[in-house]
Amino acid sequence: MSESAKKNILVVGSIAYDHVMRFEGDFKDVMMPNHYSLAVTATNRMVSYGGCGGNISYNLKLLGESPMLVGAAGSDFSRYKERFAKSGIDISNVIEDKDHLTAAAFICTDNEQNQITFFDAGAMALPDAPALKSTNYGNIGYAIIAPDNPSRMMKMARECSELGIPYIFDPAQEITFIKAKDLMWAVTNCNLLIVNDYEADLLAKKLLVTHSKLQTMAENYIETHGAKGSTVISKKNGSFFVRAVQPSRIVDPTGCGDAFRAGVLMGLRRGLPIEKAGKAGAVIATYNLEHSGTQTHSFTLQEFNKRFEENFNESIF
């Protein structure tokens, strides 16, 4: 069976409830040098379904894909579980721990779209993970190792490598907590390394390599720059710049990176060139940007394809 014929996408990542707020000002105006106490009044707090693994799975489902979510949740997971089960997302490999709460993120965004985030790991701190060989792994066409418990991330990355499943490595906020030797192994064995510009510098520093060296360590590399688009570097296909898609409105950037990754995953799973996969990521990230919360946007595949064509003057398939 060819990789593009394998329908499932393995998603390893956090499952969380997001508490999203806005600060009607700029953080820079209330920050003082050498002072580490900060108090702001936030507005419009909204509690929504989130977590990197949850967000990526949600977006993959919108794109007509079949995500298999691996992660850990707590005693308050029932609402999230019921929602995903109804949507057809495979949550059979989510570990539920009744002694902890599901992870929670508290995210505040200012008028310049800067964000301050506090994250409570909750049940995510549990390192348990299923053995892929006990699942229907033979139908997994692609995987993503997104931010989660570092132990679970590395276990799943190594299993994907052993089973020949191509995977995206997306270490993000876990870069600080994963050992350098494990990061080096995951980066050099993944099919695609994806980071934003800040994470690229942090990862290069931890691996003791230059930024330019980091861009060549994996078979493929994507570095995102928010509204400035993304850089795609492929050992096989060369380098490309993918511009961001103009939003109809800017509401909330939270989760745009997860949406982008889902678009890239969809493209790679279906055998699209990596540049076009990056363009698919840019389109779906904009849908996310136009809504408050990380799993509140929706579209039909026809609407998605039309928007892709309008922005890139080519059909997606």
C-alpha positions, 0 to 999 in steps of 0.5 A: 500500500502506498503512503498516500493510500494509507488513510490515518494520520497519527497525532501525538500532542497535548489535549487541553482546555484553553482559557483565551483572553484579550488585553486591550493594550500593548504588553510593552507599555506595562512591562518595566525593566528588571520588574517581574511582577505584571498585572493586567486586566483581561477581557472576553475570557472564553474557555474552549477545546484546545491543546496541540494534539486536539487542535491538529486533530480538529483541523485534520477532520475539517480537511477530510482526514482521519486523525488518530489522537494519542495523548493524556486527559484528566477527570474532566475530559468527558465533554471533550471526549464526547465532542471528538467521538461524535465528530469521528476522531479516533480517541481510543488511544487517549489515556484518561487519568481520574486523579488529575485534571486535563491540561489547561492553557491560559492565553492573553493576547494584546492589541499587537497579537503578542501573547503571554501563556501559562500552561498547567500540564495536569494529566499531560505530565503522565508519560504513558503511551500506547504501543503503536504495534497494538494499534492499527498502525499499518494504515497510518500514512503520516504522523506528527509528534507535536508538543506533549509530555517529552517522554511520550513524544520521544517514545512515539517518534522512535516507534514511528521510525522503527515502523517506517512511518514518516513523521513531522517533528514539532517540538515547540515549547517542549524544546527546553525540556527535551534532552539535547541528544533526544532532540538531535535524534528526532530532528535528524530522523524526521521527515519534516522539522517545523518550527517558528522563528523563535523556536528555530533560534532556541532549538539551534542554540540547544543543539549547538548548531547555527540557524542555517545548519538547523535548516538542513538537518532534516529531509524537509524544514519549515519555519513559520513567521506568522503574518510574514509567511513561511520558509520551506526548505527541501533537500529534494525540491529546493527552497520556497517562500509561502506567503500568508493568506490575507484574512477577512478579519483578525480575531485571535492568532491562538492555534494558527500554528496548529491549523497550519500543521494540519494543512501541511499534514493533509498535503503530505499524506495525500502526496502533494509537493511540500510547497503546496502542502505549505500553501494548504497550511497557510489557507487553514491557518487564516480560517483559524485567525478569523475566529476566537478560539482554536476549534470554532472555525469551520468550512466545507472542502469546496470552500477551502479549495476555492479559497486556495485557488483564489490565493495561489492561482492553482487548484490544490489537487 
